[in-house]
């Protein structure tokens, strides 16, 4: 009886600690939303904990002072292309790395080495390749560097390696080709890996600033991060408007994460547990 009470007390303490940590994590988000709907001075002391005279004027300014719907559409299209490309190409690469072939260890070492190279170091050849393909100022050009990422390849590799080999062998005996094994057997069993690819790729593509800045010539092809710089050039008192823009940009990323958070966490931890 005493042991059960002790366990219940420890469980309650852990929950209380997690609630306090969650509250501290949510305070900045609350403050951004509060400032966006009140336009209060963020340096005022003492600060107001509750919104005073809330309004939506800042969100209206964001929507109409710049072509926000066009920037939103561009970001959605580019992120969708990047997500689809990541799931397709990373799944194929991850499956290939689960097979035994000559030079496999060298390929793995090469991939790990490439992860140490920042994108800024390869941006000039990436730009030249995009220009040779006549993809400058296009949706596919904006999504090109994000069509495959090494981190997500290893996520698929870990997920495919967790599938029993006997299941793959049985599918091969039934006459399934390698493509159908990936599509019919491995992918349905790798939903956490798919969710991880979708969330990471969407967030990386959605927040990308440097690459769209380089390859876009038409202002109507710009994405939301570039639209933010244009929006700030129109206003002098930018605190509330800036936070309103940030809320409108963050909302889709948060929504995507909340929709697949359980699978995302399972995908990140799938290689760290047994059974």
C-alpha positions in Angstrom: 0.0 0.0 0.0 2.8 2.4 0.9 4.6 1.5 -2.3 1.6 2.3 -4.4 1.2 5.7 -2.6 4.8 6.4 -3.2 4.5 5.6 -6.9 1.4 7.7 -7.2 3.2 10.6 -5.5 6.2 10.3 -7.9 3.8 10.2 -10.8 2.0 13.3 -9.7 5.3 15.1 -9.2 6.4 14.2 -12.7 3.2 15.4 -14.2 3.4 18.6 -12.2 7.0 19.2 -13.4 6.0 18.5 -17.0 3.1 20.9 -16.7 5.4 23.7 -15.4 7.9 23.1 -18.2 5.1 23.1 -20.8 3.8 26.4 -19.4 7.2 28.0 -19.6 7.5 26.7 -23.2 4.1 28.2 -24.1 4.7 31.6 -22.6 6.7 33.0 -25.6 3.9 31.8 -28.0 1.3 33.5 -25.8 3.3 36.7 -25.7 3.6 36.8 -29.5 -0.1 36.3 -30.0 -1.0 38.9 -27.3 1.3 41.5 -28.9 -0.1 40.7 -32.3 -3.7 41.4 -31.3 -3.0 44.4 -29.0 0.1 46.2 -30.6 1.4 46.8 -27.1 4.9 48.1 -26.4 7.0 45.0 -25.6 9.3 47.1 -23.4 6.5 48.5 -21.2 6.9 47.8 -17.5 5.1 46.4 -15.8 3.8 44.3 -18.7 0.1 43.5 -19.0 -0.5 39.8 -18.6 -3.9 39.9 -20.3 -4.6 41.5 -23.7 -5.9 45.1 -23.5 -8.3 46.2 -26.2 -7.5 43.3 -28.6 -8.0 43.8 -32.4 -7.1 42.2 -35.7 -5.8 45.3 -37.5 -2.3 43.9 -37.7 -3.5 40.7 -39.4 -5.5 42.8 -41.9 -2.4 44.8 -42.7 -0.4 41.7 -43.3 -3.1 40.3 -45.7 -3.5 43.5 -47.8 -0.2 45.5 -47.7 1.6 42.7 -49.5 0.3 39.9 -51.8 0.2 37.6 -48.8 -2.2 35.1 -50.4 0.3 34.7 -53.3 3.2 34.2 -51.0 1.2 31.7 -49.0 0.3 29.8 -52.2 4.0 29.8 -53.3 5.1 28.4 -50.0 2.4 25.7 -50.0 3.3 24.6 -53.5 7.1 24.6 -52.9 6.7 22.7 -49.6 4.3 20.2 -51.1 6.8 19.5 -53.9 9.6 19.1 -51.4 7.6 16.8 -49.2 6.6 14.5 -52.0 10.1 14.4 -53.4 11.5 13.6 -50.0 9.1 10.8 -49.3 9.7 9.2 -52.8 13.5 9.7 -53.2 14.4 9.1 -49.5 12.3 5.9 -49.4 14.2 4.5 -52.5 17.6 5.6 -51.1 16.8 4.2 -47.6 15.7 0.8 -49.1 18.9 0.7 -51.2 21.0 1.2 -48.1 19.4 -1.7 -46.4 20.6 -4.1 -49.2 24.1 -5.6 -49.3 26.1 -4.4 -52.3 29.7 -3.6 -53.2 30.7 -0.2 -51.8 27.8 0.0 -49.4 30.0 1.1 -46.5 31.7 3.7 -48.7 28.3 5.1 -49.6 27.3 5.3 -46.0 30.5 7.0 -45.1 30.0 9.5 -48.0 26.5 10.3 -46.8 27.7 10.9 -43.3 30.6 13.1 -44.5 28.2 15.2 -46.6 26.1 15.9 -43.5 29.1 17.8 -42.2 29.0 20.2 -45.2 26.7 23.2 -44.7 24.4 24.1 -47.6 26.0 27.5 -47.9 29.2 25.8 -49.0 27.4 24.2 -51.9 25.0 26.9 -52.8 27.0 28.2 -55.8 27.1 24.8 -57.7 23.5 24.3 -56.7 22.6 27.6 -58.3 24.6 26.8 -61.5 22.9 23.4 -61.8 19.5 25.0 -61.3 20.3 27.6 -64.0 21.5 24.9 -66.4 18.2 23.1 -65.9 16.3 26.3 -66.6 14.6 26.1 -63.3 15.3 29.6 -62.0 12.2 31.4 -60.8 10.1 28.2 -60.9 8.4 26.2 -58.2 10.6 23.1 -59.0 13.7 25.3 -58.8 12.7 26.6 -55.3 12.1 23.0 -54.1 15.1 21.4 -55.8 17.6 21.4 -52.9 15.0 20.0 -50.6 13.9 17.1 -52.8 16.1 14.7 -50.7 17.9 15.1 -47.4 20.4 12.8 -45.9 18.9 12.9 -42.4 15.6 11.7 -43.7 17.2 9.0 -45.8 18.7 7.5 -42.6 15.2 7.7 -41.0 13.8 5.5 -43.7 16.8 3.2 -43.5 16.2 2.7 -39.8 12.5 2.1 -40.3 13.1 -0.5 -43.2 15.7 -2.3 -41.2 13.2 -2.8 -38.4 10.9 -4.7 -40.7 11.5 -8.5 -40.3 13.6 -9.9 -43.2 11.3 -12.9 -43.4 8.4 -10.7 -44.4 10.4 -9.2 -47.3 11.5 -12.6 -48.4 8.0 -13.9 -48.3 6.8 -11.0 -50.4 9.7 -11.7 -52.9 8.6 -15.4 -53.1 5.1 -14.3 -53.9 6.5 -12.6 -57.0 6.5 -9.0 -55.8 9.2 -6.8 -57.5 11.5 -4.5 -55.5 9.3 -1.5 -56.3 6.1 -3.3 -55.1 7.9 -4.5 -51.9 8.6 -0.9 -51.1 5.1 0.3 -51.9 3.0 -2.6 -50.6 5.1 -3.9 -47.7 7.6 -1.4 -46.3 5.8 1.9 -46.7 2.6 0.8 -44.9 4.8 -0.4 -42.0 6.9 2.8 -41.9 4.3 5.4 -41.2 6.4 7.0 -38.4 9.3 7.4 -40.9 6.9 9.0 -43.4 5.5 11.4 -40.8 9.1 12.3 -39.8 10.0 13.1 -43.4 6.8 15.1 -43.9 7.2 17.2 -40.8 11.0 17.9 -41.1 10.8 18.6 -44.8 7.8 20.8 -44.6 9.3 22.9 -41.8 12.7 23.2 -43.5 11.2 24.2 -46.8 8.6 26.5 -45.3 11.2 28.5 -43.4 13.8 28.5 -46.2 15.0 32.1 -46.9 18.4 32.1 -48.6 17.7 29.8 -51.5 14.5 31.5 -52.6 16.3 34.9 -52.2 18.9 33.7 -54.8 16.8 32.2 -57.5 13.6 34.2 -57.6 13.4 37.2 -60.0 9.7 37.8 -60.1 8.3 39.2 -56.8 5.2 37.1 -57.3 7.3 33.9 -57.0 8.6 34.8 -53.6 7.8 32.8 -50.5 6.6 33.9 -47.1 10.1 34.4 -45.5 10.9 36.8 -48.4 7.5 38.4 -48.1 8.3 39.2 -44.4 11.3 41.4 -45.5 9.1 43.2 -48.0 6.3 43.7 -45.4 8.6 45.2 -42.9 9.7 47.9 -45.4 6.2 49.2 -45.5 5.7 49.9 -41.8 7.5 52.0 -39.2 5.9 50.6 -36.0 6.5 47.0 -36.8 6.3 45.1 -33.5 2.7 44.1 -33.6 2.6 43.7 -37.3 5.8 41.6 -37.2 4.3 39.3 -34.6 1.0 39.0 -36.6 3.0 38.0 -39.6 4.9 35.5 -37.5 1.7 34.0 -36.2 0.3 33.6 -39.7 3.5 32.0 -40.9 3.9 29.6 -38.0 0.3 28.4 -38.0 0.6 25.9 -40.9 3.9 24.4 -39.5 2.3 24.0 -36.0 -0.8 22.4 -37.6 1.3 19.9 -39.6 3.2 19.0 -36.5 0.2 18.5 -34.3 -1.5 16.3 -37.0 1.4 13.9 -37.0 3.2 14.4 -33.7 2.8 10.8 -32.4 4.1 9.3 -35.6 6.9 11.9 -35.7 8.1 11.0 -32.2 7.9 7.2 -33.0 9.9 7.8 -36.2 12.7 9.6 -34.3 12.9 7.0 -31.6 12.4 3.9 -33.8 16.1 3.2 -34.0 16.7 3.7 -30.3 14.5 0.9 -29.0 14.3 -2.9 -29.5 11.1 -4.9 -29.8 
